[in-house]
Amino acid sequence: MRDIHDYIEVSSDLIRRQSSSLLFDVYVKRTEKDFTKVFNKGDELDIARFDSYIAKGVTNYYVSQEDFEKYSQFVDLLIKKYVQSGDFAKSRDGLDVFNEMISLTTREMMLLGNINPRVVSNANLAVQTCVSTLVKGGGHKGLMRVISMMSSHDYQIKHSIMVSIFSIIVAKESGIVSELSLNHVGLGGFLHDVGISQIEFDPEEREFLNAKELQEVRRHPELGKRLLEGVKGIRQEVVDIVLQHHEQPNGAGYPNGLRGPEIYHLAKVVSIADVFSSLISKRPFRDPFTVKKALEIMRSESGRYDTKLFSSFADLLGKKK
């Protein structure tokens, strides 16, 4: 018998665009633990019946874990369509596809530890789109739109893209203009917590960790490094960011207690983005802090962050009040 973890929420907007026979079964959630199949793989999508469920208040659709790969392939086809049209992440339809691509990519990488060429390619595309938005398009406001799209997702999915985006912003504000470097820091931010997928418990479910749990969580940078090393499409710069994003200039970080100049510069960028994103996000054990309060907390943690990087980021946020 299936349980709730055997089903993955998917985009109803994207399913509605299925123009050929379905590649996967589609389910709705009747109760907290009860899922009912409403469309069968191989069938043409009955739009009238699909809309009737929405009229009845059904807002979420699901696929089974075993059909997840087929659903991902379906999203990949839509991605290619919008990339080729040059309208990717600019139109509302393109944004819907972009949103779903980020969600699926994050789920596979961060929650399942699934690192394969297709997933890496999508992760790179997501980050390149964010960099292009900042450098050539909608600037910070355009990236904030991407973050707002992700607001309904689980913390780890939302946190990954937020850290990626804030890392790109911190880097750009500090004077880094190379799109290659911005792509590196964005992908490093996106993947910074990939090692969490290798830990046997979910740290997000615990407000406090005992000594053994804390020791296990502190392994995640090295676990992430092992997952990414040698993977095609993942540069060494990105691996270094993942390994060092919890190092601190004062030497109090982990896993290697590196100090100031020993820490890779882009890892210092992601460190700031990681903490800021966590503080302004709602957690199971607390409400989100305001931007002002988050910056106050970070200022009080002397020696934890690169001073120049943090100052430029804090000044930017101060200007946007």
SENU-482945 format. One line per 5 residues: number of its first residue (from 0); for each residue x, y, z negated of C-alpha. Coordinates in nm, 2 decimals, always signed. Example, Ala and Ser with C-alpha at 12.3 -4.5 7.8 and 13.67 -1.06 7.14 Angstrom:
0> +1.23/-0.45/-0.78  +1.37/-0.11/-0.71
This chain:
0> +0.00/+0.00/+0.00  +0.13/+0.35/+0.09  +0.18/+0.62/-0.17  +0.19/+1.00/-0.14  +0.56/+0.99/-0.05
5> +0.49/+0.79/+0.27  +0.32/+1.10/+0.43  +0.48/+1.42/+0.56  +0.29/+1.74/+0.61  +0.31/+1.87/+0.97
10> +0.19/+2.18/+1.16  -0.17/+2.17/+1.27  -0.10/+2.45/+1.52  +0.16/+2.24/+1.69  -0.05/+1.92/+1.69
15> -0.33/+2.12/+1.86  -0.10/+2.19/+2.15  -0.04/+1.83/+2.22  -0.13/+1.81/+2.59  -0.07/+1.44/+2.65
20> -0.15/+1.13/+2.44  -0.05/+1.14/+2.08  +0.29/+0.99/+2.00  +0.19/+0.94/+1.63  -0.11/+0.87/+1.41
25> -0.25/+1.18/+1.23  -0.39/+1.18/+0.88  -0.58/+1.42/+0.65  -0.56/+1.42/+0.27  -0.89/+1.33/+0.11
30> -0.77/+1.34/-0.25  -0.43/+1.38/-0.42  -0.34/+1.02/-0.34  -0.58/+0.93/-0.06  -0.50/+0.98/+0.31
35> -0.73/+0.89/+0.60  -0.62/+0.84/+0.96  -0.83/+1.08/+1.19  -0.64/+1.04/+1.52  -0.46/+0.74/+1.66
40> -0.13/+0.73/+1.85  -0.19/+0.68/+2.22  -0.52/+0.87/+2.22  -0.58/+1.20/+2.38  -0.64/+1.47/+2.11
45> -1.01/+1.55/+2.08  -0.99/+1.92/+2.03  -1.36/+1.96/+1.94  -1.32/+1.70/+1.66  -0.99/+1.85/+1.56
50> -1.16/+2.20/+1.52  -1.45/+2.04/+1.33  -1.21/+1.93/+1.06  -1.07/+2.28/+1.03  -1.43/+2.41/+1.01
55> -1.48/+2.18/+0.72  -1.19/+2.32/+0.53  -0.91/+2.08/+0.64  -0.59/+2.29/+0.66  -0.32/+2.03/+0.63
60> -0.24/+1.73/+0.86  +0.01/+1.46/+0.80  +0.21/+1.18/+0.97  +0.34/+0.87/+0.82  +0.71/+0.83/+0.73
65> +0.75/+0.57/+1.00  +0.61/+0.81/+1.26  +0.82/+1.11/+1.14  +1.09/+1.05/+1.41  +0.83/+1.05/+1.69
70> +0.68/+1.37/+1.55  +1.03/+1.53/+1.54  +1.08/+1.43/+1.91  +0.75/+1.60/+1.99  +0.87/+1.92/+1.82
75> +1.20/+1.90/+2.00  +1.02/+1.90/+2.34  +0.84/+2.22/+2.23  +1.16/+2.38/+2.12  +1.32/+2.31/+2.46
80> +1.02/+2.46/+2.63  +1.05/+2.79/+2.44  +1.43/+2.80/+2.46  +1.41/+2.76/+2.84  +1.15/+3.03/+2.86
85> +1.36/+3.28/+2.66  +1.07/+3.34/+2.43  +1.20/+3.13/+2.14  +1.11/+3.28/+1.79  +0.97/+3.60/+1.96
90> +0.61/+3.52/+2.03  +0.37/+3.39/+1.77  +0.37/+3.04/+1.94  +0.75/+3.04/+1.94  +0.76/+3.14/+1.57
95> +0.53/+2.85/+1.49  +0.77/+2.61/+1.66  +1.07/+2.78/+1.50  +0.90/+2.75/+1.15  +0.83/+2.38/+1.21
100> +1.18/+2.31/+1.34  +1.34/+2.47/+1.03  +1.11/+2.27/+0.81  +1.18/+1.93/+0.98  +1.55/+2.00/+1.01
105> +1.58/+2.09/+0.64  +1.37/+1.79/+0.53  +1.59/+1.55/+0.72  +1.92/+1.71/+0.62  +1.85/+1.82/+0.26
110> +1.60/+1.58/+0.13  +1.68/+1.27/+0.33  +2.06/+1.32/+0.39  +1.99/+1.24/+0.76  +2.28/+1.39/+0.96
115> +2.26/+1.31/+1.34  +2.33/+1.49/+1.66  +1.97/+1.60/+1.72  +1.93/+1.74/+1.36  +2.27/+1.91/+1.38
120> +2.17/+2.07/+1.71  +1.85/+2.20/+1.57  +2.02/+2.34/+1.26  +2.27/+2.52/+1.49  +1.99/+2.66/+1.70
125> +1.80/+2.78/+1.40  +2.11/+2.96/+1.26  +2.20/+3.11/+1.60  +1.85/+3.24/+1.64  +1.87/+3.41/+1.30
130> +2.21/+3.56/+1.39  +2.08/+3.69/+1.72  +1.77/+3.84/+1.55  +2.00/+4.03/+1.31  +2.26/+4.14/+1.57
135> +2.05/+4.20/+1.88  +1.68/+4.20/+1.77  +1.47/+4.27/+1.47  +1.75/+4.33/+1.22  +1.68/+4.26/+0.86
140> +1.30/+4.30/+0.90  +1.31/+4.02/+1.17  +1.49/+3.79/+0.93  +1.25/+3.87/+0.64  +0.97/+3.76/+0.87
145> +1.14/+3.42/+0.90  +1.16/+3.40/+0.52  +0.79/+3.49/+0.48  +0.69/+3.22/+0.72  +0.86/+2.96/+0.49
150> +0.68/+3.08/+0.18  +0.44/+2.78/+0.16  +0.72/+2.52/+0.18  +0.88/+2.32/-0.10  +1.16/+2.50/-0.29
155> +1.45/+2.31/-0.13  +1.33/+2.37/+0.23  +1.26/+2.74/+0.16  +1.58/+2.79/-0.04  +1.80/+2.65/+0.24
160> +1.68/+2.89/+0.50  +1.68/+3.18/+0.25  +2.04/+3.12/+0.16  +2.13/+3.09/+0.53  +1.96/+3.43/+0.61
165> +2.09/+3.61/+0.30  +2.44/+3.47/+0.38  +2.42/+3.62/+0.73  +2.31/+3.95/+0.59  +2.58/+3.96/+0.32
170> +2.85/+3.88/+0.58  +2.72/+4.14/+0.83  +2.69/+4.41/+0.56  +3.05/+4.34/+0.45  +3.19/+4.41/+0.79
175> +3.19/+4.07/+0.96  +3.08/+4.12/+1.32  +3.20/+3.81/+1.49  +2.89/+3.61/+1.59  +3.10/+3.29/+1.56
180> +3.17/+3.37/+1.19  +2.81/+3.47/+1.13  +2.70/+3.14/+1.27  +2.95/+2.96/+1.05  +2.83/+3.13/+0.73
185> +2.47/+3.09/+0.83  +2.51/+2.71/+0.89  +2.71/+2.68/+0.57  +2.43/+2.85/+0.39  +2.17/+2.63/+0.55
190> +2.36/+2.31/+0.45  +2.51/+2.43/+0.12  +2.30/+2.19/-0.09  +2.30/+1.89/+0.15  +2.48/+1.68/-0.11
195> +2.18/+1.70/-0.34  +2.02/+1.44/-0.12  +2.27/+1.19/-0.25  +2.18/+1.24/-0.62  +1.94/+0.99/-0.77
200> +1.71/+1.24/-0.94  +1.56/+1.57/-0.83  +1.73/+1.86/-1.03  +1.45/+2.09/-0.93  +1.21/+1.89/-1.16
205> +1.42/+1.97/-1.47  +1.45/+2.30/-1.65  +1.75/+2.17/-1.86  +2.00/+1.91/-1.77  +2.18/+1.69/-2.02
210> +2.56/+1.64/-2.00  +2.54/+1.34/-1.77  +2.28/+1.50/-1.54  +2.49/+1.82/-1.52  +2.80/+1.61/-1.43
215> +2.60/+1.44/-1.15  +2.47/+1.76/-1.01  +2.82/+1.91/-1.00  +2.91/+1.64/-0.76  +2.69/+1.77/-0.49
220> +2.95/+2.00/-0.31  +3.19/+1.70/-0.27  +2.90/+1.47/-0.17  +2.79/+1.73/+0.09  +3.15/+1.75/+0.22
225> +3.16/+1.37/+0.27  +2.82/+1.38/+0.46  +2.94/+1.64/+0.70  +3.30/+1.55/+0.76  +3.35/+1.42/+1.11
230> +3.00/+1.50/+1.23  +2.99/+1.63/+1.58  +2.87/+2.00/+1.58  +2.98/+2.07/+1.23  +3.30/+2.28/+1.22
235> +3.55/+2.26/+0.94  +3.46/+2.61/+0.83  +3.11/+2.49/+0.75  +3.24/+2.19/+0.56  +3.47/+2.43/+0.35
240> +3.17/+2.65/+0.27  +2.97/+2.35/+0.15  +3.26/+2.23/-0.07  +3.34/+2.57/-0.22  +3.01/+2.75/-0.26
245> +3.01/+2.70/-0.64  +3.37/+2.81/-0.69  +3.41/+3.14/-0.87  +3.68/+3.41/-0.84  +3.74/+3.39/-1.22
250> +3.82/+3.02/-1.19  +3.51/+2.90/-1.38  +3.35/+2.74/-1.08  +3.35/+2.38/-0.95  +3.44/+2.13/-0.82
255> +3.81/+2.24/-0.82  +3.82/+2.55/-1.03  +3.97/+2.77/-0.75  +4.04/+3.13/-0.81  +4.00/+3.45/-0.61
260> +4.21/+3.42/-0.29  +4.21/+3.04/-0.31  +3.84/+3.04/-0.22  +3.73/+3.05/+0.14  +3.59/+3.40/+0.21
265> +3.27/+3.27/+0.37  +3.21/+3.04/+0.07  +3.21/+3.35/-0.15  +2.94/+3.50/+0.07  +2.72/+3.19/+0.04
270> +2.77/+3.19/-0.34  +2.60/+3.53/-0.37  +2.32/+3.43/-0.13  +2.26/+3.11/-0.32  +2.22/+3.26/-0.66
275> +2.02/+3.56/-0.53  +1.78/+3.33/-0.34  +1.73/+3.11/-0.65  +1.66/+3.40/-0.88  +1.39/+3.56/-0.66
280> +1.22/+3.22/-0.60  +0.94/+3.07/-0.81  +1.07/+2.76/-0.99  +0.87/+2.50/-1.18  +0.99/+2.64/-1.51
285> +0.97/+3.02/-1.44  +0.83/+3.29/-1.22  +1.05/+3.46/-0.97  +1.25/+3.76/-1.08  +1.21/+4.09/-0.89
290> +1.50/+4.20/-0.66  +1.60/+4.46/-0.92  +1.61/+4.22/-1.21  +1.79/+3.95/-1.00  +2.07/+4.21/-0.92
295> +2.09/+4.31/-1.29  +2.14/+3.95/-1.39  +2.41/+3.90/-1.12  +2.59/+4.22/-1.23  +2.60/+4.09/-1.58
300> +2.79/+3.77/-1.47  +3.13/+3.93/-1.45  +3.38/+3.74/-1.25  +3.14/+3.50/-1.09  +3.12/+3.68/-0.75
305> +3.35/+3.86/-0.52  +3.31/+4.22/-0.63  +3.33/+4.39/-0.28  +3.08/+4.14/-0.13  +2.84/+4.17/-0.41
310> +2.86/+4.55/-0.41  +2.79/+4.58/-0.04  +2.49/+4.35/-0.07  +2.35/+4.52/-0.38  +2.39/+4.86/-0.21
315> +2.20/+4.74/+0.10  +1.91/+4.61/-0.12  +1.91/+4.94/-0.30  +1.87/+5.14/+0.02  +1.57/+4.93/+0.11
320> +1.36/+5.02/-0.20
